[in-house]
Amino acid sequence: MNKLEGVASRFEEVGRLITQPEIISDMKRYVKLNKEYSHLEPVVEAYRNYKNLLSNIESAREIIGEESDSEMREMAKEELEVLNEQRIPLEEKIRFLLVPNDPEDDKDAIVEIRAGTGGDEASIFAGDLYRMYLKYAETRKWKVSTTSFTEGTVGGYKEIIMAISGDGVYGIMKYESGVHRVQRVPQTETQGRVHTSAATVAVLPEAEDFEVEVKQEDIRKDTYCSSGPGGQSVNTTYSAIRLTHIPTGIVVTCQDEKSQIKNLDKAMKELRSRLYNLEYQKRMDEIAGKRKTMVSSGDRSAKIRTYNYPQGRVTDHRINLTLYNLSSIMDGDIYEITEKLQMAENAEKLKESGME
């Protein structure tokens, strides 16, 4: 209760702060406080409901202990039974709401998919993962923008990078970081043998403009002709952009738009996110080092999931979850997987916070 009272007090304080002119004029602080307010709101709502519930429980007990009318006492007993049943799930909900929230979870995300071991089949599988995420994003009403890609020789992609924006994108998509393995008969296989191939997925939180300062003198900008779909402008105008961040050696390309200005804007967003991710990854590694089974460590070398086509199953190795609906998962239905991963991570955080 002391912790909840502290949260309610902070919620009221933040509510006052975000109406003050000096806060509104400081965009970095204003955005940060607004996010904090939105995170605290459901906790405070649950706290108020909980206080009301406890008050009703106390009133029912008083009636049982003091009321002389037997009918009134019986009604109070029935009410007390119902209230106590409501108390347990509400306390459980509050415990999860009090789990420390990762401030990155509300951010948009940059998703990189790269073909791994398996040659042409790995490129085809990378394309399958790309389509899976596109369909998943569509069901969540997220906006997807492909920034750059390199096509495979027989289909799919050797590499494809996309930006996804919407409500809580990074907090959900971060669980996709790692090695995805596929077991199936490749399209390129004539003997009908099952092969194992892999693709790597990396999910980065997209940095806001004010979070990373990039000096123009540290950037080398090159322009070149776009390749792939795009109509008459392909290979005729220098609309594609390549940015090289000299201090770190990070290279970013964008050829998605016909306009060089739009491609430059997208490339700058990605560059800022990659620079931000360098520091963020250090923090993630520190957290992962402290936890025994960090679900979303962001470790890109960890094998996280296997897609077995002959048996029609998908296994997530982090939480030992096996589902036999591979076709619907490849069509973007990964809700159950992401929800169970979130639950596993929250349970882990609960242990850390001592609120089990």
C-alpha positions in Angstrom: 0.0 0.0 0.0 2.9 2.4 0.8 4.3 1.7 -2.7 0.9 2.4 -4.3 0.4 5.6 -2.3 3.8 6.7 -3.6 2.8 6.0 -7.2 -0.5 7.9 -6.7 1.4 10.9 -5.3 3.9 10.9 -8.2 1.0 10.6 -10.7 -0.6 13.8 -9.3 2.8 15.6 -9.3 3.4 14.6 -13.0 -0.1 15.7 -13.9 0.7 19.2 -12.5 4.1 19.4 -14.1 2.9 18.7 -17.7 0.6 21.7 -17.5 3.4 24.1 -16.6 4.7 26.4 -19.5 8.4 25.9 -18.7 7.9 22.1 -19.0 5.9 22.3 -22.2 8.7 24.5 -23.7 11.3 21.8 -22.8 10.3 19.1 -25.4 12.7 16.4 -24.1 11.3 16.7 -20.5 7.7 17.2 -21.6 7.8 13.9 -23.7 9.4 12.0 -20.9 6.9 13.2 -18.3 3.9 12.5 -20.6 5.2 8.9 -21.1 5.6 8.5 -17.3 2.0 9.9 -16.8 0.6 7.3 -19.2 2.4 4.5 -17.5 1.3 5.5 -14.0 -2.3 6.0 -14.9 -3.4 2.3 -15.0 -1.5 1.7 -11.7 -3.3 4.5 -10.0 -6.7 3.4 -11.4 -6.0 -0.2 -10.1 -4.9 1.3 -6.7 -8.2 3.3 -6.4 -10.2 0.2 -7.2 -8.2 -1.7 -4.6 -8.7 0.9 -1.9 -12.5 0.8 -2.7 -12.5 -3.0 -2.5 -10.7 -3.0 0.9 -13.1 -0.4 2.2 -16.1 -2.6 1.1 -14.5 -5.7 2.7 -14.0 -3.8 6.0 -17.7 -2.6 5.9 -18.9 -6.1 5.2 -16.9 -7.5 8.2 -18.3 -4.7 10.5 -21.8 -5.7 9.5 -21.1 -9.4 10.2 -19.6 -8.5 13.6 -22.1 -5.9 14.8 -25.4 -6.3 13.0 -28.2 -8.0 15.0 -30.4 -8.7 11.9 -29.6 -12.2 10.7 -30.7 -11.5 7.2 -28.3 -8.5 6.9 -25.5 -10.6 8.3 -26.1 -13.3 5.7 -26.1 -10.7 2.9 -22.9 -9.2 4.2 -21.3 -12.7 4.3 -22.3 -13.3 0.7 -20.9 -9.9 -0.3 -17.7 -10.6 1.6 -17.2 -13.9 -0.3 -17.6 -12.1 -3.6 -15.2 -9.3 -2.6 -12.5 -11.7 -1.4 -12.8 -13.5 -4.8 -12.2 -10.2 -6.6 -9.3 -9.3 -4.3 -6.9 -12.0 -5.4 -6.9 -11.3 -9.2 -6.8 -7.5 -8.5 -3.7 -7.9 -6.3 -2.1 -10.1 -9.0 -2.8 -7.4 -11.6 -1.3 -4.7 -9.3 1.8 -6.7 -8.8 2.4 -6.9 -12.5 1.6 -3.2 -13.0 4.3 -2.4 -10.4 6.9 -4.3 -12.4 9.5 -1.8 -13.5 8.7 -0.7 -17.0 11.5 -0.5 -19.6 11.2 3.1 -21.0 12.3 1.8 -24.4 9.2 -0.3 -24.8 7.0 2.5 -26.1 9.4 3.4 -28.9 9.1 2.5 -32.5 11.5 -0.1 -33.8 14.0 -0.8 -36.6 13.9 -4.5 -37.6 16.8 -6.1 -39.5 16.5 -9.6 -41.0 19.6 -11.2 -42.4 20.0 -14.6 -44.1 22.3 -16.9 -42.0 23.6 -20.4 -42.6 21.8 -22.3 -45.4 22.7 -20.4 -48.6 19.7 -19.7 -50.9 17.2 -21.4 -48.6 18.3 -19.0 -45.8 17.5 -16.0 -48.0 14.0 -17.5 -48.8 13.4 -18.0 -45.1 14.5 -14.4 -44.3 11.8 -13.4 -46.9 9.2 -15.6 -45.0 10.0 -13.9 -41.7 9.7 -10.5 -43.4 6.2 -11.4 -44.6 5.3 -12.8 -41.2 6.2 -9.5 -39.5 4.4 -7.5 -42.2 1.2 -9.4 -41.6 1.6 -9.2 -37.8 2.1 -5.4 -38.1 -1.0 -5.1 -40.3 -3.2 -6.9 -37.6 -1.8 -4.5 -35.0 -2.4 -1.5 -37.2 1.3 -0.6 -37.2 2.9 1.3 -40.0 5.9 -0.4 -41.8 8.4 1.2 -44.0 11.2 -0.8 -45.7 14.4 1.2 -45.8 16.8 -1.1 -47.6 17.1 -4.6 -48.9 19.4 -7.0 -50.8 17.5 -9.7 -52.7 18.5 -13.3 -52.7 19.6 -15.0 -55.9 16.5 -17.3 -56.0 14.0 -15.3 -53.9 13.8 -13.8 -50.5 16.4 -11.5 -49.1 20.0 -11.7 -48.1 19.2 -8.7 -45.9 16.2 -6.5 -45.3 15.7 -3.6 -42.9 12.3 -2.0 -42.0 11.1 0.7 -39.6 7.9 -0.1 -37.7 5.9 2.6 -35.9 2.8 2.3 -33.7 1.7 1.7 -30.2 4.4 -0.1 -28.1 6.2 -1.6 -31.1 9.6 -2.1 -29.5 8.1 -3.6 -26.3 6.6 -6.4 -28.3 9.0 -6.8 -31.2 12.2 -6.9 -29.0 11.4 -10.6 -28.3 12.1 -11.4 -31.9 15.8 -10.6 -31.6 18.0 -13.7 -32.2 18.5 -16.6 -34.5 15.4 -18.1 -36.1 16.0 -21.7 -37.4 13.9 -23.4 -40.1 13.7 -27.2 -40.8 12.1 -28.0 -44.1 12.7 -29.4 -47.7 14.2 -26.4 -49.5 12.7 -25.2 -52.9 16.3 -25.7 -54.2 16.5 -29.4 -53.0 15.7 -32.1 -55.6 16.2 -35.1 -53.3 13.4 -34.2 -50.9 15.7 -34.1 -47.9 15.0 -31.8 -44.9 17.6 -29.1 -44.4 18.2 -26.7 -41.5 18.7 -23.1 -42.3 18.7 -19.9 -40.3 18.1 -16.2 -40.4 19.1 -13.6 -37.8 16.6 -10.9 -36.6 17.8 -7.8 -34.7 15.3 -5.3 -33.3 16.5 -1.8 -32.3 14.5 0.8 -30.4 14.2 3.9 -32.7 15.8 6.9 -31.1 14.0 10.2 -30.9 15.6 13.3 -32.6 16.5 14.8 -29.2 18.0 11.7 -27.7 21.1 11.4 -30.0 23.1 14.4 -31.2 24.8 13.6 -34.5 27.4 16.1 -35.7 27.2 16.7 -39.5 31.0 16.8 -39.7 31.1 13.2 -38.5 28.9 12.0 -41.4 30.0 11.2 -44.9 27.1 11.2 -47.4 27.1 9.3 -50.7 24.3 9.2 -53.3 23.7 6.4 -55.8 21.0 5.0 -58.1 18.3 2.9 -56.5 17.9 -0.8 -57.4 14.9 -3.0 -57.4 11.2 -2.0 -57.7 10.5 1.7 -58.3 9.6 2.4 -61.8 11.3 4.8 -64.2 13.4 6.5 -61.5 15.3 3.3 -60.8 18.9 3.5 -62.1 18.3 7.0 -63.5 18.4 9.3 -60.5 20.7 9.4 -57.6 18.0 9.2 -55.0 19.5 6.4 -52.8 21.5 7.6 -49.8 24.5 6.0 -48.0 25.6 7.6 -44.7 28.8 6.6 -43.0 29.3 7.7 -39.4 33.1 8.2 -39.3 33.8 7.9 -35.5 32.0 4.5 -35.2 32.2 3.2 -38.8 28.4 2.6 -38.9 27.0 2.6 -42.5 23.3 3.2 -43.2 21.6 3.1 -46.6 18.1 4.0 -47.7 16.6 3.6 -51.2 13.0 3.2 -50.3 11.8 6.6 -51.6 12.1 8.3 -55.0 13.0 11.5 -53.2 16.6 11.9 -52.1 15.4 14.2 -49.2 13.0 11.5 -47.9 15.7 8.8 -48.1 18.1 11.1 -46.2 15.5 11.7 -43.5 14.9 7.9 -43.1 18.7 7.2 -43.2 19.3 9.8 -40.4 16.6 8.2 -38.2 18.2 4.8 -38.7 21.7 6.2 -38.0 20.5 7.9 -34.8 18.9 4.6 -33.7 22.0 2.6 -34.3 24.2 5.1 -32.3 21.6 5.0 -29.5 21.5 1.2 -29.6 25.3 1.0 -29.0 24.7 2.4 -25.5 21.4 0.7 -25.0 23.0 -2.7 -25.9 25.6 -2.2 -23.2 22.8 -1.7 -20.6 21.0 -4.8 -22.0 24.1 -6.9 -21.6 24.5 -5.7 -18.0 20.9 -6.7 -17.2 21.2 -10.0 -19.0 24.4 -10.8 -17.0 22.4 -10.4 -13.8 19.4 -12.6 -14.9 19.5 -16.3 -15.3 16.9 -16.6 -18.1 16.6 -13.1 -19.7 13.8 -13.5 -22.3 14.7 -10.3 -24.2 18.4 -10.1 -23.9 18.8 -8.8 -27.5 21.6 -11.4 -28.0 21.6 -11.8 -31.8 23.7 -15.0 -31.6 21.2 -16.9 -29.4 19.0 -19.5 -31.1 15.5 -18.5 -30.0 13.0 -20.3 -32.2 12.7 -23.3 -34.6 10.1 -23.6 -37.4 9.7 -27.2 -38.3 7.7 -27.6 -41.5 7.4 -31.5 -41.7 5.8 -31.5 -38.2 4.0 -28.2 -38.6 5.3 -27.0 -35.3 7.1 -23.9 -33.9 9.2 -24.0 -30.7 10.4 -21.0 -28.8 13.4 -22.3 -26.9 13.5 -19.5 -24.3 10.2 -20.6 -22.6 10.0 -24.2 -23.9 6.8 -23.3 -25.8 5.7 -25.5 -28.7 2.8 -24.8 -30.9 1.4 -26.9 -33.8 0.0 -24.1 -35.9 3.0 -23.2 -38.1 1.0 -22.0 -41.1 -1.0 -19.4 -39.1 2.2 -18.3 -37.4 3.9 -17.7 -40.7 0.8 -15.7 -41.7 1.5 -13.3 -38.9 -0.4 -14.9 -35.9 2.4 -14.6 -33.3 0.2 -13.1 -30.6 0.4 -16.2 -28.3 4.2 -16.4 -28.5 4.7 -12.7 -27.7 2.2 -12.7 -24.9 3.8 -15.7 -23.2 7.2 -14.2 -23.6 6.0 -11.0 -22.0 4.5 -13.0 -19.1 7.8 -14.9 -18.6 9.8 -11.7 -18.5 7.3 -10.0 -16.1 7.5 -13.0 -13.8 11.3 -12.7 -13.9 11.1 -9.0 -13.0 8.7 -9.8 -10.2 11.3 -12.1 -8.6 13.9 -9.4 -8.9 11.6 -6.8 -7.3 10.6 -9.1 -4.4 6.9 -8.7 -5.1 6.0 -12.3 -5.9 
